[in-house]
Amino acid sequence: TSHNRAMLLATLGLCTAVPLQPYAYQPLPVGSVTPKGWLLKQLTLQAEGLSGHLAQFWHDIMSSVWIGGSGDGGLHERTPYWLNGVIPLAFLLRNAGIDELPPVAGIYKAPWGRHGWMSTLCESGGEVRGAVIAGGVAGYPVESAAECRDDCAARSDCVGYAAETCSAPVRCWHKGQLPQATAASPAAPVGGKEAAAGVSTCACHGRNIPKPTPVDLMGQVERYVEIILAHANATSGWLGPDSSPASGGQYWGPSNVLQALWQWAEAKREGDEAAFSKASRAMLLHLLEQRRRMAKAPLASWAKARWIDMAKSAEWLIDNARLTDAQRGELLELIALLKAQGEDWDGWFEAVPRTSNHNVNVAQGLKSAAVWWRFNSSASHANLSMAQLSLRRMRKLDAAYGQPTGMYLGDEITPVPHTRSPSRGIELCGVVEALYSYEAMYSVHGTLAFADRAERIAYNALPATWASPTGGDMWAHQYLQAVNEINAIKASPHVWQHDNAFSETYGLEPNFGCCTANFHQGWPKFANSLFHSAPDGGVVVSMWAPAAAKLPSGATVEVDTTYPFGDDATVTVRAAAGTPVYLRIPGWAVKATVNGAAAANGTLFRGVATGGAD
């Protein structure tokens, strides 16, 4: 009841009239950033790889239960994971003028046909077996075998062709979808000049390699979001599959759909207010239903460990959606319940290294103090503020399990006994979740060390988990990466603790498929965290990569750089005269300069816009 809700919030020292604490540096809405240079190339490679193609062939995305199929059973987490990354990716690419990418095939990034029939007109090994769908008994006339091949390629039902080349004109047959020829559908005859073995010496045979579908990432995003919103439960508001309504783990699967929806809503808001309203309304109804269910089915399993992201989505609604006082109160109550029922991350991190946990839980738990601080800025644990706890978490992980990449060890769980051995591993899911947590911790607390750490992970751990024989694509990844990794093989025995022998091999889904679904958020969320708004209306360059952004104030900022491959950057700001401009000077940059003057490392350099292009 409203009375009980008021009592709960009063116990926490809160009321519905008090807004959430503001960010130290306000994140820009999704859709504000335009990638450039190497960052644009990296994001394009991601879309050309698994991110853009999973919806075309991977059962758990292509035929997901979230869109009415049978894939992504069990936790129902894989399509939500994927959307949480491809939505910001699609809008970043659209800002850069990329709406569709050409079709590519496989890990070698080969354009259609490079390793198909275009390289070999007439194949050895006999003709393609199947039903004759063109040419009948005598074949139809063509100018050449190449024309026969091209005619086949133009048909969606042609799997192969045969051409009789000894006569003029050349005779052509097309084969259709039958596993072998039958009496009613004979294999294509190829003329009368037969060798003793029954194979024509004048025959040209080949297979039709179907042209892959171009990557329309925004089209994929719009289709999945439209279906999910259209099929929300009309009575309860629940989003997605609802197979375990009495389970405390039911809240985990939809949690990443909520994150995906608020990113989509942000990107849509400026030009499509109806889409923003529809998505935020769906989120609200789902979270209110979750609050009702949590009274009888408290958080458990993954949902208990990862309550933070649900709380963050509730905070987004409070910040952005049009809510009644009652709805705002219910969301505040939900955040309090999530904290009460969820994993005690304050206690857990303080117990490191005398404890252990799943590496991805730890990565998501990193930001819990920052998320909770926005709800209750006076909260403390062991006489430490939430900001102090956040910084201690990073340092305690470094001391117990830290690696040069900025990550900690966790192969599948954090090591027992604790070690920093570079031969031990960390999961790709852990890498992208830790990266996102540090980005969130920086925006809430304003602590520059968190931005330093996010950069370090993005430029070391994230690219380290991908391999390509062509020197750069995102078709094959590892489940685990290790700094001192000398082989990417099936390893038995192996030094890591809980994952199988294939965990350091490169593939579609080595060990588990969760990272195949979850890696997509890494680069796009990093790109969207490059710039922030300061409380005084200033422009903040928070992390360094080639990109441009438009701020809600109307100011624009552009960074031209090859960093981290080079040490120079040109920052151009167009804003009203007097607008503060802040540049993060990395902690490692002990000889940094701005316009020729020394700038102290680990600080936020302050300049002022003059009203032109500064």
C-alpha positions in Angstrom: 0.0 0.0 0.0 1.0 3.6 -0.3 1.3 3.8 3.5 3.6 0.8 3.7 5.7 2.2 0.8 6.0 5.5 2.6 7.1 3.7 5.8 9.7 1.7 3.9 11.1 4.8 2.2 11.0 6.8 5.5 13.1 4.0 7.1 15.7 4.5 4.4 15.6 8.3 5.0 14.0 8.9 1.6 10.8 10.4 0.2 9.3 10.3 -3.2 9.8 14.1 -3.6 13.6 13.8 -3.4 15.2 13.1 -6.8 18.0 10.7 -7.3 21.5 12.2 -6.7 22.9 13.7 -9.9 25.8 12.2 -11.8 29.2 13.8 -11.3 29.4 13.7 -15.1 26.1 13.2 -16.9 26.2 10.5 -19.6 25.1 11.7 -23.1 22.0 10.1 -24.5 22.5 7.1 -26.8 22.6 8.6 -30.3 24.8 11.6 -29.4 28.2 10.2 -30.4 29.6 9.7 -33.9 32.6 7.4 -34.1 35.5 8.3 -36.4 38.9 6.9 -37.5 40.0 3.6 -36.1 37.0 3.5 -33.7 34.6 3.6 -36.6 36.6 0.9 -38.3 36.4 -1.3 -35.1 32.7 -0.8 -34.8 32.2 -1.6 -38.5 34.3 -4.8 -38.1 32.0 -5.8 -35.1 28.9 -5.3 -37.2 30.4 -7.2 -40.1 31.2 -10.0 -37.8 29.1 -11.9 -35.2 27.2 -8.8 -34.1 25.5 -8.4 -37.4 25.2 -12.0 -38.4 24.0 -13.9 -35.3 20.4 -12.9 -36.2 20.9 -14.6 -39.5 22.2 -18.0 -38.3 22.6 -18.5 -34.5 19.5 -20.3 -33.2 19.4 -18.5 -29.9 19.1 -15.2 -31.6 17.6 -16.0 -35.0 14.9 -18.2 -33.5 14.7 -16.8 -30.0 11.8 -17.3 -27.7 11.8 -13.5 -27.4 10.5 -13.3 -31.0 8.3 -16.4 -30.9 10.8 -19.1 -31.7 12.3 -22.0 -29.7 15.9 -20.8 -29.2 17.3 -19.2 -26.1 15.6 -21.5 -23.7 16.5 -21.9 -20.0 17.6 -18.5 -18.8 16.3 -16.6 -21.8 19.3 -14.4 -21.6 21.0 -14.5 -25.0 18.8 -12.3 -27.1 18.6 -9.7 -24.2 22.4 -9.8 -24.0 22.7 -9.3 -27.8 20.2 -6.4 -27.9 22.0 -4.7 -25.0 25.0 -4.3 -27.3 23.7 -4.1 -30.9 21.3 -1.3 -30.1 24.0 1.2 -29.3 26.1 -0.2 -32.1 23.4 0.4 -34.6 22.9 4.0 -33.7 26.7 4.7 -33.6 27.0 3.4 -37.1 23.9 5.2 -38.4 25.5 8.5 -37.1 28.5 7.6 -39.2 26.4 7.2 -42.3 26.4 3.3 -42.3 22.9 1.8 -42.6 23.8 -1.4 -44.3 26.9 -3.4 -44.7 27.8 -5.7 -47.6 27.4 -9.5 -47.1 30.5 -11.3 -45.9 31.1 -15.0 -45.2 32.9 -16.6 -42.3 36.0 -15.9 -40.3 38.0 -14.9 -43.4 35.7 -11.9 -44.1 35.5 -13.1 -47.7 33.1 -11.2 -50.0 30.5 -13.5 -51.5 32.1 -15.8 -54.0 35.8 -15.4 -53.2 35.9 -19.0 -52.1 32.8 -20.1 -53.9 31.7 -20.8 -57.5 33.1 -17.5 -58.8 36.7 -18.8 -58.4 36.0 -22.2 -60.1 33.5 -22.2 -63.0 33.7 -26.0 -63.6 34.2 -28.2 -60.6 35.8 -31.6 -60.5 34.1 -34.6 -58.9 31.0 -35.1 -61.0 27.7 -33.2 -61.3 25.5 -31.9 -58.5 22.7 -34.4 -57.7 19.2 -33.0 -57.6 16.0 -32.5 -59.5 16.1 -30.8 -62.9 14.3 -27.5 -62.6 15.3 -26.0 -65.9 16.5 -27.5 -69.2 14.4 -30.6 -69.3 15.9 -33.5 -71.2 17.8 -31.6 -73.9 18.9 -28.5 -71.9 18.3 -24.9 -73.0 20.7 -22.9 -75.1 23.2 -20.4 -73.6 26.2 -18.6 -74.9 28.6 -20.1 -72.4 29.0 -22.2 -69.2 29.4 -18.9 -67.4 25.9 -17.8 -68.5 24.5 -21.1 -67.3 26.1 -20.4 -63.9 24.8 -16.9 -63.8 21.3 -18.0 -64.6 21.4 -20.5 -61.7 22.7 -17.8 -59.4 19.7 -15.6 -60.2 17.3 -18.2 -59.0 16.6 -18.8 -55.3 15.7 -22.5 -55.9 18.8 -23.4 -57.9 21.5 -25.4 -56.0 23.7 -26.4 -59.0 24.1 -26.3 -62.7 25.4 -28.5 -65.6 26.5 -27.2 -69.0 27.3 -29.3 -72.1 30.1 -27.3 -73.8 31.0 -29.5 -76.8 28.1 -28.4 -79.0 27.0 -24.9 -80.1 25.1 -23.5 -78.6 26.0 -24.7 -75.1 23.2 -26.6 -73.4 22.3 -25.7 -69.8 20.5 -27.5 -66.9 19.6 -26.3 -63.4 19.3 -28.5 -60.3 16.9 -28.0 -57.4 16.5 -29.1 -53.8 16.5 -32.9 -53.8 19.1 -35.0 -52.0 19.5 -37.2 -55.1 18.0 -37.8 -58.5 14.9 -40.0 -58.8 13.1 -41.7 -61.7 10.6 -38.9 -61.7 13.3 -36.2 -61.4 16.3 -37.6 -63.2 19.8 -36.1 -62.9 20.6 -33.8 -65.7 21.8 -35.5 -68.9 24.7 -33.7 -70.4 24.8 -34.8 -74.0 26.1 -37.8 -75.9 29.9 -37.6 -75.5 30.3 -39.8 -72.5 33.6 -41.2 -71.2 33.8 -44.9 -70.4 33.1 -44.2 -66.7 29.8 -42.4 -67.6 31.0 -38.9 -67.0 30.9 -36.4 -69.9 34.2 -35.1 -71.1 32.3 -32.0 -72.3 30.4 -31.3 -69.1 30.8 -28.3 -66.8 29.3 -28.7 -63.4 29.1 -26.3 -60.5 27.3 -25.4 -57.3 25.3 -22.2 -56.6 26.7 -20.5 -53.5 23.8 -18.5 -52.2 24.6 -14.9 -51.7 24.7 -14.0 -48.0 22.2 -11.5 -46.7 23.5 -7.9 -46.3 23.8 -6.7 -42.7 21.0 -4.3 -41.8 21.7 -3.9 -38.2 19.2 -1.2 -37.6 16.6 -3.3 -39.3 17.4 -6.2 -37.0 17.1 -3.9 -33.9 13.8 -2.4 -35.0 12.3 -5.9 -35.7 13.3 -7.3 -32.3 12.2 -4.3 -30.3 8.9 -4.1 -32.2 8.1 -7.8 -31.5 9.1 -7.6 -27.8 7.0 -4.5 -27.2 4.0 -5.8 -29.1 4.0 -9.0 -27.1 4.2 -7.6 -23.6 1.6 -9.2 -21.3 -1.5 -7.0 -21.6 -2.6 -7.8 -18.1 0.6 -7.8 -16.0 3.0 -5.8 -18.2 5.6 -8.6 -18.1 8.1 -8.5 -21.0 9.2 -11.7 -22.8 8.9 -15.4 -21.8 7.1 -16.0 -18.5 7.8 -19.7 -17.9 8.8 -19.5 -14.2 6.6 -16.9 -12.4 7.3 -18.4 -9.0 11.1 -18.5 -9.4 13.4 -15.9 -7.9 15.6 -16.2 -11.0 12.9 -15.1 -13.4 14.0 -11.5 -13.3 17.4 -12.0 -14.7 16.5 -12.7 -18.4 14.4 -9.5 -18.9 17.0 -7.3 -17.1 19.1 -6.9 -20.2 16.0 -6.2 -22.3 15.3 -3.3 -20.0 18.8 -1.9 -20.5 18.4 -2.4 -24.3 15.0 -0.6 -24.3 16.2 2.4 -22.4 19.1 2.8 -24.8 16.7 2.5 -27.7 14.4 5.0 -26.1 17.2 7.5 -25.6 18.2 7.3 -29.2 14.6 7.6 -30.5 13.5 10.5 -28.2 14.6 13.5 -30.2 12.8 12.5 -33.4 10.2 10.0 -32.2 8.6 10.9 -28.9 6.0 8.1 -29.4 8.7 5.4 -29.5 10.3 6.8 -26.4 7.0 6.8 -24.6 6.1 3.3 -25.7 9.5 1.9 -24.6 9.6 3.7 -21.2 6.0 2.7 -20.6 6.8 -0.9 -21.2 9.8 -0.8 -18.9 7.7 0.8 -16.2 4.9 -1.8 -16.3 7.4 -4.6 -16.3 9.3 -3.3 -13.3 6.1 -2.6 -11.4 5.1 -6.2 -12.0 8.5 -7.4 -10.9 8.1 -5.4 -7.7 4.8 -7.2 -7.1 6.3 -10.6 -7.8 9.3 -10.0 -5.5 7.1 -10.0 -2.5 6.4 -13.7 -3.1 9.4 -14.8 -5.1 12.5 -13.0 -3.8 15.6 -12.6 -5.9 17.6 -15.8 -6.4 20.5 -17.1 -8.5 21.8 -14.8 -11.2 19.0 -12.2 -10.5 20.2 -12.0 -6.9 23.8 -11.4 -7.8 23.0 -9.0 -10.6 20.3 -6.8 -9.1 22.3 -3.7 -9.8 21.4 -3.5 -13.5 17.7 -3.8 -12.6 18.1 -0.9 -10.1 20.0 1.1 -12.8 17.0 0.7 -15.2 14.6 1.8 -12.5 16.8 4.9 -11.9 16.8 5.6 -15.6 13.0 5.7 -15.6 13.0 8.1 -12.6 15.5 10.3 -14.4 13.8 10.3 -17.8 10.2 9.0 -17.9 7.0 10.9 -17.2 5.9 9.4 -13.9 3.2 10.0 -11.3 4.3 10.4 -7.7 2.8 7.0 -7.0 4.8 5.4 -9.8 8.0 7.1 -8.7 7.4 5.9 -5.2 6.9 2.3 -6.4 10.2 2.4 -8.4 12.0 3.7 -5.3 10.5 0.9 -3.3 11.7 -1.5 -6.0 15.3 -0.2 -5.8 15.2 -0.7 -2.0 13.8 -4.2 -2.4 16.5 -5.1 -4.9 19.2 -3.9 -2.5 17.6 -5.8 0.4 17.1 -9.1 -1.5 20.3 -8.9 -3.6 23.8 -10.0 -3.1 25.6 -8.0 -0.3 28.4 -6.6 -2.6 29.5 -4.1 0.1 30.4 -7.0 2.4 31.7 -9.3 -0.3 34.2 -6.9 -1.7 35.4 -6.0 1.8 36.0 -9.7 2.4 38.3 -10.1 -0.7 40.5 -12.2 -0.9 39.0 -14.4 1.8 36.0 -15.2 -0.5 35.1 -16.1 -4.1 32.4 -15.5 -6.6 31.6 -15.9 -10.3 33.7 -13.5 -12.3 30.8 -11.9 -14.2 28.8 -11.4 -10.9 31.9 -9.6 -9.6 32.1 -7.4 -12.8 28.5 -6.4 -12.4 28.7 -6.0 -8.7 31.6 -3.5 -9.0 29.1 -0.7 -9.7 26.6 -1.5 -7.0 27.9 1.2 -4.6 27.7 3.8 -7.4 24.2 2.8 -8.3 23.1 2.7 -4.7 24.7 6.1 -4.0 22.3 7.8 -6.4 19.5 6.3 -4.3 21.0 7.0 -0.9 24.0 9.3 -0.9 24.4 9.0 2.9 24.7 5.2 2.8 27.9 3.7 4.2 29.5 0.4 5.0 32.1 -0.2 7.7 32.3 3.6 8.1 33.1 4.0 4.4 31.1 6.0 1.9 29.9 4.5 -1.3 32.6 6.5 -3.3 35.3 5.1 -1.0 33.9 1.6 -1.3 33.9 1.8 -5.1 37.6 2.8 -5.2 38.5 0.1 -2.7 36.9 -2.5 -4.8 39.2 -1.8 -7.8 42.2 -1.7 -5.6 41.3 -4.9 -3.7 40.7 -6.8 -6.9 44.1 -5.6 -8.2 45.9 -6.7 -5.1 44.3 -10.2 -5.1 43.8 -11.1 -8.7 45.0 -8.1 -10.8 46.4 -8.4 -14.4 48.3 -5.9 -16.6 45.2 -5.6 -18.8 43.2 -3.9 -16.0 41.2 -7.0 -15.4 41.2 -9.5 -12.5 41.3 -13.3 -12.7 38.1 -15.3 -12.8 38.1 -18.6 -14.7 35.0 -19.2 -14.0 35.2 -17.9 -10.4 37.8 -15.8 -8.7 40.7 -18.0 -7.8 40.9 -19.9 -4.5 43.5 -19.5 -3.1 43.9 -16.0 -4.5 46.6 -15.5 -7.1 47.7 -13.1 -9.8 49.2 -15.8 -12.0 49.3 -14.5 -15.6 48.6 -18.1 -16.7 45.1 -18.0 -15.2 42.2 -16.6 -17.2 39.3 -14.2 -17.2 36.0 -14.6 -19.1 35.0 -12.3 -22.1 31.7 -11.6 -20.3 33.6 -10.4 -17.3 35.7 -8.1 -19.5 32.7 -6.3 -21.1 30.8 -6.1 -17.8 33.7 -4.7 -15.8 34.3 -2.2 -18.6 30.7 -1.0 -18.3 30.9 -0.9 -14.5 33.9 1.3 -14.5 32.2 3.6 -17.0 29.2 3.8 -14.7 31.3 4.3 -11.6 33.2 7.2 -13.3 30.0 9.0 -14.4 28.5 8.7 -10.9 31.5 9.5 -8.7 33.7 11.5 -11.1 36.8 9.6 -10.0 39.3 9.8 -12.8 40.9 6.5 -11.9 37.7 4.7 -13.1 38.0 6.3 -16.5 41.7 5.3 -16.6 40.7 1.8 -15.8 37.9 1.7 -18.4 40.4 2.8 -21.1 43.0 0.2 -20.0 40.5 -2.6 -20.3 39.1 -1.4 -23.6 42.6 -1.1 -25.2 44.1 -4.3 -23.7 41.7 -6.9 -22.5 38.8 -6.4 -24.9 40.8 -6.8 -28.2 42.9 -9.6 -26.7 40.0 -12.0 -26.8 39.6 -11.9 -30.6 41.6 -13.7 -33.3 41.6 -13.5 -37.1 43.8 -15.1 -39.8 43.2 -12.0 -41.8 44.5 -9.6 -39.1 41.3 -8.1 -37.8 37.7 -9.1 -37.6 35.2 -10.2 -34.9 34.1 -13.6 -36.0 35.9 -15.8 -33.5 36.5 -15.2 -29.8 37.8 -17.0 -26.7 35.8 -17.7 -23.6 38.8 -17.2 -21.5 41.9 -15.0 -22.1 45.1 -15.2 -20.2 48.1 -12.8 -20.3 50.6 -15.7 -20.4 48.7 -17.7 -23.0 51.1 -19.6 -25.2 48.5 -21.8 -27.0 44.9 -21.5 -28.2 44.2 -25.2 -28.2 42.1 -27.9 -26.6 44.2 -28.0 -23.4 44.0 -31.0 -21.1 45.2 -30.8 -18.4 44.8 -27.0 -18.0 45.6 -24.5 -15.4 42.2 -22.8 -15.2 39.7 -24.0 -12.6 36.2 -24.6 -13.8 35.9 -24.3 -17.6 36.4 -26.9 -20.2 39.4 -27.7 -22.3 38.3 -25.6 -25.2 38.0 -22.4 -23.2 41.0 -20.7 -24.7 40.3 -21.7 -28.3 38.8 -19.3 -30.7 35.3 -20.0 -32.1 31.6 -19.2 -32.2 30.8 -20.4 -28.7 33.8 -22.1 -27.0 32.9 -23.5 -23.5 29.5 -21.6 -23.2 27.5 -19.4 -25.6 26.9 -16.7 -23.0 29.9 -14.6 -24.2 28.8 -15.0 -27.8 25.7 -13.2 -26.8 27.1 -10.7 -24.4 30.3 -9.3 -25.9 28.5 -6.9 -28.2 28.2 -4.2 -25.5 31.9 -3.7 -25.0 32.9 -1.3 -27.8 29.6 0.5 -28.3 29.1 1.4 -24.6 32.7 2.5 -24.4 32.2 4.8 -27.5 29.1 6.3 -25.8 31.1 7.0 -22.6 33.8 9.1 -24.3 32.1 12.4 -23.6 29.9 13.7 -20.7 28.2 16.9 -19.6 29.6 18.6 -16.5 27.3 20.0 -13.7 28.2 23.6 -14.8 27.1 22.9 -18.4 30.7 22.2 -19.5 31.9 19.7 -22.1 33.9 16.8 -20.7 36.3 14.6 -22.8 36.3 11.7 -20.4 38.1 9.0 -22.5 40.2 9.2 -25.6 39.3 7.9 -29.0 38.5 9.5 -32.4 34.8 10.6 -32.2 32.5 13.6 -32.2 29.4 14.3 -30.1 26.5 16.7 -29.7 25.6 17.6 -26.2 22.0 18.4 -25.0 23.1 22.0 -24.6 23.7 22.2 -28.3 27.5 22.3 -27.9 29.6 19.9 -30.1 32.9 18.4 -29.4 35.2 16.5 -31.8 38.4 14.6 -31.1 40.8 13.8 -33.8 43.4 11.3 -32.6 45.0 7.9 -33.3 45.3 7.2 -29.6 46.1 4.7 -28.2 48.3 4.1 -31.3 49.6 7.7 -31.0 50.0 10.3 -28.3 48.5 13.4 -29.8 44.9 14.6 -30.0 43.1 17.7 -31.4 40.0 18.7 -29.5 37.5 21.0 -31.3 34.6 22.5 -29.3 31.8 24.6 -30.7 29.9 26.1 -27.8 28.8 29.4 -26.3 31.5 31.7 -25.1 32.5 30.9 -21.6 31.4 27.2 -21.7 33.9 25.2 -19.6 35.8 22.5 -21.5 37.3 19.7 -19.4 39.9 17.2 -20.6 40.8 14.2 -18.7 44.6 13.8 -18.4 45.3 10.1 -18.0 47.1 9.0 -14.8 49.9 7.5 -16.8 50.5 10.7 -18.8 53.3 12.2 -16.7 54.5 14.6 -19.4 51.1 15.7 -20.9 50.6 19.1 -22.4 47.6 21.1 -23.5 48.3 23.8 -26.1 52.0 23.5 -25.2 51.5 24.0 -21.4 52.1 21.2 -18.9 49.0 19.5 -17.6 49.2 17.4 -14.5 48.5 13.7 -14.9 45.5 12.2 -13.2 43.6 15.6 -13.3 40.8 17.2 -15.3 42.2 20.1 -17.2 39.9 23.0 -17.5 39.7 25.4 -20.4 37.0 27.8 -21.7 35.3 28.0 -25.1 35.5 31.4 -26.7 32.4 31.0 -28.8 34.1 29.9 -32.0 35.7 26.6 -32.9 38.2 26.2 -30.1 
